[in-house]
Structure formats: C-alpha cells, structure tokens
C-alpha cells in the first residue's frame, strides 16, 4: 500500500532514470554529429551513402512511432480485434512501397517528393503545390507523437499537466534537429530502433513468464467459456486469473470478434441493429486498410530515406530488412494490449493521458508485487522506449517539414540565389518555427487516441502522395494538371474530413446529433480513404486525358530513367541533357 | 565501355521501354495480387464465416492468429520473392542491351 501511494505522489527514480538517460544520449548524439555535418547536402540526405543495415534500422526507427510503441497496445486494449488492422497494415504498406514505388523513384534520383514532382513534369509550379502536403501530413503525424510525449511525461511525473510534457519534449527535439540535421538523425534513429525493440520485447517476455503466453491470455477473453451468470467459472476455466472488468470495458464477445468496438461505433451510436451495422463495419474495415496500406507509400519522411541508399539494389534490400524489423516488432504491442485488458482494466475508466494509451508504460510495473524493484526497472525501460519512439519520429517529421520550408519554399521559391550560410540559417529558423507550431497543436489533442490520429495522417497521404507517385511512375499519359488536380482533390478532401472528425471529437464544433442521424457519413468521414483514393486517381486520369497535349515531350526518356536498370547509366545521360531538371 | 550507337538505339526504342515496363509491372502486380487476396479476403472471411474464424487455436481465435501473427511472415515471403525476381529482371535487361 505504501509503495503504491509513494508512486502516486512522487516520481519513481528508476523510471525517471531510464527516461533521462535516453533523452541525454539522443541529445548528445545530435550535438556530436552536428560537428561533422557541414553542408546543406549533409542535412538533407546524409550525403547519400548509408549502408543497408544502418539505413534499414534507421527507417524502422523512424517509422516505429508513438503510435506503434504505445498506441497499438492502447487501442487493442480499448477496442480489441479491430485495432489489429493497424499493426498489420503499418507493416504491409511497405510491401506496396517496394512493389510499385521504391525502385523507380530511387532511379530517378530526386531528394524529396516535391523534387520528384518537379522533375517528372518539368514544372516548378507543381513543386510549390506538392510541397504543401509535406506540411499537412507532417503536422497530422506529429500530433500523436506529441500526445505520446505528454502521456509519457504525465506517467513519469504524476503531478505534471499534459501540456508541459508536450512543450518539454517538443523543445528538446526541435533544438536537436536545428543543430544536428539528418546526418545525426540516421545514427540516432538506427540506435533507437534497437532501443524500441528491446523496450517492447523484454517487458513482454518477462510478463509472459509471470502471467502466461499470448494464446493463454487471449483465451481468458473467451465468450464461449463464459457463463454470464457465473463469472467465477470463467476465471477458473481460463487458467489466467484476470482482474474484474469495469462497466466501461467492452464485453468479451465485442472485444475479441471482428467488427467490434471500433468499426461499429458509428452504427451503434445511430442505434442500428447488429444486422444493419455489419455491412457498415465492413466498409469501415476496408477503408482503414486502404488508408494504411496506400498511406505508407506516401509518407514524406519515409520516402526521403530511399535516397540515402547507394543504389537501387541496396534500396530494395533495405526495404526487405525494414519489413522484417518492423514485422517482428508489431507482434508484441497487441499482446501487451491483451495483458492490459486482463491485468490493468482500471485504465478503461480513465481518459486522455491517463487512459489506455499508457498501458505499455504502466503494465510492466504490475510485477512489482511479485518482484519489487524489477517492476520499476522494467517500466523504466518501457518509458525509455516510448521516448525513443516519439523522439525519433518527431525528429524525422521535423526534418521533412523543415526541409520543405528551407529547401523548397526558401531555397527555390523565395531566394534561389541564397548562399549556403543563408540556407543553413534558414534551416535552423524553420525548425524552430515548425517545432513551435507542433507543440501548440499537440497540446490540444489529449482526448484523441494516438493510433487513431496516425491513421488520419495515413489517410491524407494515401489520397494525395500515393496516387501522385503511383500514377506518375506507371502511366505515361499523366500531365502536370492531371497530377495536381488529383492530388489536391483527393488530399484536400481527406484533410477536410479528418479535420472535421477531430474538431467534433474534441468538442470544438458540435456535430454529435448529425453523426447519430448519418452513421454512413460519419464512417466515410472518419475513414475517407475508400472514396478519396479513387477520387484522386479518377481525377488524375480524366484531367490528364483532357490535357493530353501537355504530356512532357521527353516522356520516353523520363520513363526510361524511372524503369531501366541503373547499370545502363541512363541517369547521367538524362542529367546532361537536362540541366535544370531534377535534384542537384 | 563507351555506348555504341546500336546499343543507344535499342535503349531508346519504344519497344525496349514498353517491354521493360510491362515485365516490371507484371511482376509487381503478381506479388501485389498474392498479398491483396489475403488482406482483402480476411474481412470477407470474418464477415461470411464468423464461426469458423472464431475457432480457438491455442487460445487465439483463428482470425486473431492470422492477423496478429501469421500475416507478417507471409509478407516477408512475398517481398523476398519479389526482390529476388526483380534483381534477376534488371540483370537480364542490362545483359540484353549489352549483347546488342
């Protein structure tokens, strides 16, 4: 009793210690590498020579964000099976990237998506349009990282308000990025992948040894074993003795079956029967899958990493390793969600930073009653992993967004003749500006689920950059006007939908009665990918056909550079003919 | 090796580009199909055969086992196959041009 009270009042030294060391190492590495990165090129793509192993770890490190580390477990605990689509599609989206986009883009050799947009259509105007979505997607993806930061700090310092955590972490990372740039980030993020892997797997193995395996714990939520009248019987027959569930927790059947809490929410709110709501749940599920799988391929901070490989073969090998590294990782968080349901059900009753999103952090501490201080140490390790998660992803996003501002808006539009020193100064200024905006917005989203917010960023990417990249790589008939119309049409529609959903869920605008009477609209707004992605591709085809005289004249050469093996050396040929075009 | 003019003509011919893109796209689509059948089929299986998918296998429901665990190795297999074949394809293409 004393222990638990002390924990509520004060700060656990072990948890604090591990977190502090993580932050200190990250910052130190950032400062150290700042000394060795001098030119603007170093800042943007780390001099283009990172080995496969390092790069795969770094991509994975950047990709495994607060959503993967904390959000999935929290969401599995909160809604059950429906949340499993997230980890699977986060991992599988990479396959799409590999199959259709990674190789050609790498051969084309541009720094960023806006670089590609400009080079593919010989249009500086299109660059200005394309760069907008780096900011939109980046901001949406940053919000959940900020919630992760606020939640973790509120866990470590129980008395601290949510927004202080957001501000603190935001300031540290912004400073780090402003001083180190991407070169520092490669090293730091590769290391952070392994830290996250360690921080999620070690608590899982320890908890497994104490409370039993994945299957056994899942079996504790078995509605067929359950005799609703006699809860004692459930617990005995399932072998795992779980804590009693509070009223707010979903029932076993809802939780363990497909089409449960998440996908039927809108239909239930509207009072539809189960038979009526099932088709809607199917639509919800498919829309979610499309958003996550296509969205991965359109994330600006992930794509830029493919250019840091020495060649296309290495880029492909890197993707393979990324899939293995993140695939292994994603088996663990859902298991923690299951354990959370069985052993810390009191989190169901709380909301915001004190709700299920902190399950990964708090769960390891429950072995305290068996093994004393080891519970705190394990919880400290989990917190260190959480820091690694949101710090690495936020850094990557900040580099992308800052790069877009400094490299595209300033370096190409506002002041093309800027000196390297001016560019560097602008990079730092932009980092501070963007970091500040992220902190301000992040402090507002405490009530939204981490994982849900990341899904929204994916939906926007899926409806804007994914169609742009996919169609530009594989269809010769695309024109700049077609590409721009499709990207803006689909992307802005998805952006508008997700913004409305967030504003209404945060109760900034009042739409509850509208959603109740229009459950289908709610679903299509909450998961817009199922109509926004086809809308975007359709617009691209129609407008490109209508403006087919504008297809770039050297389209065959462009397509050759995109598709011919690098061994043929076409890129150099292309750059010689084409002084202004792509990259540098 | 300086590029010969026949090599240049081959590389820049319409036939070379369309065969290049067709072969690459065919491989990508075949791999994507293997993946999409599983990914898009699972919700349908959940929808039309809920009892089958709720069968307990080692404590997991069948659908949880597939989605939460087995899906990852399946995707590794597809991507491993794709990478092997696409590297072969590139080597073939480069050799074809060199032999012209």
Contacts between the chains, C-beta under 8 A, distances in Angstrom:
chain1	res1	chain2	res2	distance
A	81	B	61	7.7
A	81	B	63	7.1
A	81	B	64	6.1
A	81	B	67	7.6
A	84	B	64	6.9
A	84	B	67	4.7
A	84	B	68	5.3
A	85	B	67	7.3
A	87	B	68	7.7
A	88	B	39	7.8
A	88	B	67	5.7
A	88	B	68	7.7
A	88	B	71	5.1
A	88	B	72	7.7
A	89	B	39	7.8
A	91	B	71	7.9
A	91	B	72	6.2
A	91	B	75	6.7
A	92	B	35	6.9
A	92	B	39	6.6
A	92	B	71	7.2
A	92	B	75	5.3
A	94	B	79	7.8
A	95	B	31	7.7
A	95	B	32	7.8
A	95	B	35	5.8
A	95	B	75	5.5
A	95	B	78	6.4
A	95	B	79	5.6
A	96	B	32	7.1
A	98	B	79	5.8
A	98	B	82	6.6
A	98	B	83	7.6
A	99	B	28	4.3
A	99	B	31	5.5
A	99	B	32	5.4
A	99	B	82	6.2
A	100	B	28	5.6
A	100	B	32	7.5
A	103	B	86	6.9
A	213	B	59	7.6
A	214	B	59	7.4
A	214	B	60	7.3
A	215	B	57	7.9
A	215	B	58	4.2
A	215	B	59	2.9
A	215	B	60	5.1
A	216	B	59	5.1
A	217	B	59	7.5
A	218	B	59	5.1
A	218	B	60	5.5
A	218	B	61	7.5
A	218	B	64	6.5
A	219	B	56	6.7
A	219	B	59	3.5
A	219	B	60	7.9
A	222	B	56	6.9
A	224	B	56	7.9
A	256	B	54	7.9
A	256	B	61	6.1
A	256	B	64	7.2
A	257	B	50	7.0
A	257	B	54	6.4
A	257	B	61	7.5
A	258	B	43	7.2
A	258	B	46	3.8
A	258	B	47	7.8
A	258	B	50	7.4
A	258	B	53	7.0
A	258	B	63	6.0
A	259	B	46	6.9
A	259	B	47	7.6
A	278	B	47	6.9
A	282	B	43	6.0
A	282	B	47	5.6
A	285	B	43	4.7
A	286	B	40	7.2
A	286	B	43	6.4
A	289	B	39	6.4
A	289	B	40	7.2
A	289	B	43	7.6
A	293	B	39	7.3
A	312	B	90	7.8
A	313	B	87	6.3
A	313	B	90	7.9
A	316	B	83	5.0
A	316	B	86	6.8
A	316	B	87	7.1
A	317	B	83	6.9
A	319	B	79	7.1
A	319	B	83	7.8
A	320	B	76	7.8
A	320	B	79	5.5
A	320	B	80	6.5
A	320	B	83	5.5
A	323	B	75	6.3
A	323	B	76	6.2
A	323	B	79	5.5
A	324	B	76	5.9
A	327	B	72	3.7
A	327	B	73	7.6
A	327	B	75	6.8
A	327	B	76	6.5
A	328	B	72	7.4
A	330	B	72	6.8
A	331	B	68	7.1
A	331	B	69	6.0
A	331	B	72	6.7
A	334	B	68	5.2
A	474	B	21	7.3
A	474	B	25	6.4
A	556	B	12	7.3
A	556	B	14	7.1
A	556	B	17	6.0
A	557	B	12	7.6
A	559	B	17	5.8
A	559	B	21	6.8
A	560	B	11	6.9
A	560	B	12	7.2
A	560	B	17	5.7
A	560	B	20	7.7
A	563	B	17	7.2
A	563	B	20	5.0
A	563	B	21	5.4
A	563	B	24	6.1
A	564	B	11	7.0
A	564	B	17	7.9
A	564	B	20	6.2
A	564	B	93	7.0
A	565	B	90	3.9
A	565	B	91	7.5
A	565	B	93	5.1
A	565	B	94	4.6
A	566	B	90	7.9
A	567	B	90	7.2
A	567	B	94	4.2
A	568	B	11	6.3
A	568	B	93	7.9
A	568	B	94	6.1
A	568	B	97	6.1
A	570	B	11	7.1
